[in-house]
Amino acid sequence: MVYLFLGVVVGALGVSICKVMRKGRLLSNRYTPFDDIMKGKSEKDSRFRGKHK
């Protein structure tokens, strides 16, 4: 059971690393929910419903 769990974790890490290497760049982490809170946006805004202006 331990080997199965370890295999799944290592497999997931391997797939993630391969995707990053294939794209040639890391994912952006510029957006944070704190940005929306400071701008006063709420769940009623179109961004949260999936509709973009």
mmCIF file of the C-alpha atoms, coordinates in Angstrom:
data_MODEL
# 
_entry.id   MODEL 
# 
loop_
_atom_site.group_PDB 
_atom_site.id 
_atom_site.type_symbol 
_atom_site.label_atom_id 
_atom_site.label_alt_id 
_atom_site.label_comp_id 
_atom_site.label_asym_id 
_atom_site.label_entity_id 
_atom_site.label_seq_id 
_atom_site.pdbx_PDB_ins_code 
_atom_site.Cartn_x 
_atom_site.Cartn_y 
_atom_site.Cartn_z 
_atom_site.occupancy 
_atom_site.B_iso_or_equiv 
_atom_site.pdbx_formal_charge 
_atom_site.auth_seq_id 
_atom_site.auth_comp_id 
_atom_site.auth_asym_id 
_atom_site.auth_atom_id 
_atom_site.pdbx_PDB_model_num 
ATOM 1  C CA . MET A 1 1  ? 0.000   0.000  0.000   1.00 0.00 ? 1  MET A CA 1 
ATOM 2  C CA . VAL A 1 2  ? 2.832   2.381  0.800   1.00 0.00 ? 2  VAL A CA 1 
ATOM 3  C CA . TYR A 1 3  ? 4.477   1.661  -2.551  1.00 0.00 ? 3  TYR A CA 1 
ATOM 4  C CA . LEU A 1 4  ? 1.224   2.385  -4.389  1.00 0.00 ? 4  LEU A CA 1 
ATOM 5  C CA . PHE A 1 5  ? 0.863   5.763  -2.669  1.00 0.00 ? 5  PHE A CA 1 
ATOM 6  C CA . LEU A 1 6  ? 4.504   6.589  -3.305  1.00 0.00 ? 6  LEU A CA 1 
ATOM 7  C CA . GLY A 1 7  ? 4.102   5.613  -6.965  1.00 0.00 ? 7  GLY A CA 1 
ATOM 8  C CA . VAL A 1 8  ? 1.082   7.889  -7.380  1.00 0.00 ? 8  VAL A CA 1 
ATOM 9  C CA . VAL A 1 9  ? 2.889   10.846 -5.772  1.00 0.00 ? 9  VAL A CA 1 
ATOM 10 C CA . VAL A 1 10 ? 6.051   10.336 -7.827  1.00 0.00 ? 10 VAL A CA 1 
ATOM 11 C CA . GLY A 1 11 ? 3.958   9.892  -10.983 1.00 0.00 ? 11 GLY A CA 1 
ATOM 12 C CA . ALA A 1 12 ? 2.037   13.118 -10.369 1.00 0.00 ? 12 ALA A CA 1 
ATOM 13 C CA . LEU A 1 13 ? 5.272   15.022 -9.762  1.00 0.00 ? 13 LEU A CA 1 
ATOM 14 C CA . GLY A 1 14 ? 6.789   13.538 -12.904 1.00 0.00 ? 14 GLY A CA 1 
ATOM 15 C CA . VAL A 1 15 ? 3.830   14.559 -15.055 1.00 0.00 ? 15 VAL A CA 1 
ATOM 16 C CA . SER A 1 16 ? 3.889   18.079 -13.591 1.00 0.00 ? 16 SER A CA 1 
ATOM 17 C CA . ILE A 1 17 ? 7.602   18.484 -14.206 1.00 0.00 ? 17 ILE A CA 1 
ATOM 18 C CA . CYS A 1 18 ? 7.255   17.209 -17.781 1.00 0.00 ? 18 CYS A CA 1 
ATOM 19 C CA . LYS A 1 19 ? 4.480   19.717 -18.497 1.00 0.00 ? 19 LYS A CA 1 
ATOM 20 C CA . VAL A 1 20 ? 6.569   22.596 -17.142 1.00 0.00 ? 20 VAL A CA 1 
ATOM 21 C CA . MET A 1 21 ? 9.621   21.534 -19.129 1.00 0.00 ? 21 MET A CA 1 
ATOM 22 C CA . ARG A 1 22 ? 7.600   21.097 -22.319 1.00 0.00 ? 22 ARG A CA 1 
ATOM 23 C CA . LYS A 1 23 ? 6.084   24.590 -22.054 1.00 0.00 ? 23 LYS A CA 1 
ATOM 24 C CA . GLY A 1 24 ? 9.457   26.094 -21.188 1.00 0.00 ? 24 GLY A CA 1 
ATOM 25 C CA . ARG A 1 25 ? 8.145   28.345 -18.454 1.00 0.00 ? 25 ARG A CA 1 
ATOM 26 C CA . LEU A 1 26 ? 6.583   28.196 -15.033 1.00 0.00 ? 26 LEU A CA 1 
ATOM 27 C CA . LEU A 1 27 ? 2.991   29.088 -14.281 1.00 0.00 ? 27 LEU A CA 1 
ATOM 28 C CA . SER A 1 28 ? 2.262   32.688 -13.409 1.00 0.00 ? 28 SER A CA 1 
ATOM 29 C CA . ASN A 1 29 ? 1.447   33.459 -9.809  1.00 0.00 ? 29 ASN A CA 1 
ATOM 30 C CA . ARG A 1 30 ? 0.702   37.169 -10.245 1.00 0.00 ? 30 ARG A CA 1 
ATOM 31 C CA . TYR A 1 31 ? -3.016  36.873 -9.460  1.00 0.00 ? 31 TYR A CA 1 
ATOM 32 C CA . THR A 1 32 ? -4.137  36.456 -5.893  1.00 0.00 ? 32 THR A CA 1 
ATOM 33 C CA . PRO A 1 33 ? -7.628  36.720 -4.377  1.00 0.00 ? 33 PRO A CA 1 
ATOM 34 C CA . PHE A 1 34 ? -6.212  39.538 -2.248  1.00 0.00 ? 34 PHE A CA 1 
ATOM 35 C CA . ASP A 1 35 ? -6.086  41.683 -5.412  1.00 0.00 ? 35 ASP A CA 1 
ATOM 36 C CA . ASP A 1 36 ? -9.846  41.359 -5.901  1.00 0.00 ? 36 ASP A CA 1 
ATOM 37 C CA . ILE A 1 37 ? -10.517 42.029 -2.230  1.00 0.00 ? 37 ILE A CA 1 
ATOM 38 C CA . MET A 1 38 ? -8.508  45.257 -2.346  1.00 0.00 ? 38 MET A CA 1 
ATOM 39 C CA . LYS A 1 39 ? -10.273 46.347 -5.557  1.00 0.00 ? 39 LYS A CA 1 
ATOM 40 C CA . GLY A 1 40 ? -13.651 45.704 -3.956  1.00 0.00 ? 40 GLY A CA 1 
ATOM 41 C CA . LYS A 1 41 ? -14.759 42.989 -6.357  1.00 0.00 ? 41 LYS A CA 1 
ATOM 42 C CA . SER A 1 42 ? -17.289 40.447 -5.194  1.00 0.00 ? 42 SER A CA 1 
ATOM 43 C CA . GLU A 1 43 ? -18.801 37.190 -6.414  1.00 0.00 ? 43 GLU A CA 1 
ATOM 44 C CA . LYS A 1 44 ? -21.477 39.212 -8.221  1.00 0.00 ? 44 LYS A CA 1 
ATOM 45 C CA . ASP A 1 45 ? -18.886 40.527 -10.672 1.00 0.00 ? 45 ASP A CA 1 
ATOM 46 C CA . SER A 1 46 ? -18.869 39.007 -14.145 1.00 0.00 ? 46 SER A CA 1 
ATOM 47 C CA . ARG A 1 47 ? -15.410 37.515 -13.645 1.00 0.00 ? 47 ARG A CA 1 
ATOM 48 C CA . PHE A 1 48 ? -16.695 35.047 -11.081 1.00 0.00 ? 48 PHE A CA 1 
ATOM 49 C CA . ARG A 1 49 ? -19.616 33.922 -13.244 1.00 0.00 ? 49 ARG A CA 1 
ATOM 50 C CA . GLY A 1 50 ? -17.365 32.998 -16.137 1.00 0.00 ? 50 GLY A CA 1 
ATOM 51 C CA . LYS A 1 51 ? -18.421 35.914 -18.344 1.00 0.00 ? 51 LYS A CA 1 
ATOM 52 C CA . HIS A 1 52 ? -15.648 38.247 -19.392 1.00 0.00 ? 52 HIS A CA 1 
ATOM 53 C CA . LYS A 1 53 ? -16.206 41.825 -20.447 1.00 0.00 ? 53 LYS A CA 1 
# 
